[in-house]
Amino acid sequence: MTDRTTRWRVIAALLFSLTLALTPSLADARAGGSFGGSTSGMGSRGSRSFENNGAAPLARTMQTPSTGVGTGYAGGSFFSRHPFLTGIFGGFIGSMLFGGGLFGHMFGGLFSLLIIGVLIFFLFRLLSGGFARAGGGFAPRSVGAAAAPAQQYRGRDITVGDADLNAFQSLHAAIQEAWGRSDLAQMRQLMTPEMLSYFSEELTRNASQGVENKVSNVNLIKAELTESWEEGDLQYATAHMRWTALDYTVRIGAAPSSPGAIVAGDTRVPTEAEEVWTFVQRRGGHWLLSAIQQV
């Protein structure tokens, strides 16, 4: 394959990435699904955010993959070490991009221009031959880079008690109730700011479409702890949750019994949902929802 062909294939890939970056995301509506029917994971699980735990990967997260060393709290990335700051940053970005109004649209446009600018820079570098080359190809990795990668830091396994599991069950019920009432003020006390930004975005998207998702009569069938660990003064715990609930989407302002009011779901027949929830707390603090993954 010639260098020219390789270069243009890279350019095509960048252009394709640009298209994806600027394409508006579509709401994934599914009867019986929780929180708007999302079929992918969202949130952060500290240093284990990108591990395969048998559930859907975290497609929406403010964290980045880390290559930290295997011991010590400093081994994780900045985001994995500061999930609460990560969440605040995520909430700030979410409010800019999805909060609506002139402020949101202005910064959403600036963010899109930033993406365009970065991709144009790489395109210019490719076309001008700015990348370092050796022997007609891209510069090879150094000898040191070929060494075996350092072990990924993933925290230290711990054991949580029955009181913690009860707290997870209570959080699950409270979040479901707050979501059914579109009560962001209540959600703010139950989850990390990052998760709050995602929930706020979903509520905004529903409102823009003239609908709201109602969840009631929640019956928790299973709550099984799958893993728990600590990273510095942060403690994480993941639980497999399965429950039934009345889960339906109705047009805003319409009585559920009126013709055409129900967009998805059923007001009388419960549906079953199964997800993996991760919680986080600072030692001595209260547990908060940190991530949700579909099963």
Buried (B, 14 or more C-beta within 10 A) or exposed (E): EEEEEEBEEBBEEBEEEBEEEEEEEEBEBBBBBBBBBBEBBBBBBBBBBBEEBEBBBBEBBBBEEBEBEEEEBEBBBEBBBBBBBBBBBBBBBBBBBBBEEEEBEEBBEEBBEEEEEEBEEBBEEBEEEEEEEEEEEEEEEEEEEEEEEEEBBBBEEEEBEEEBBEBBBEBBBBBBBBBBEBBEEBBBEBBBBBBBBBBBBBBBBBEEBEBBBBBBEBEBEEBEBEBBBBBBEBBBBBBBBBBBBBBBBBBEEBEBEEEEBBBBBEBEEBBEBBBBBBBBBEEEEEBBBBBBBBE
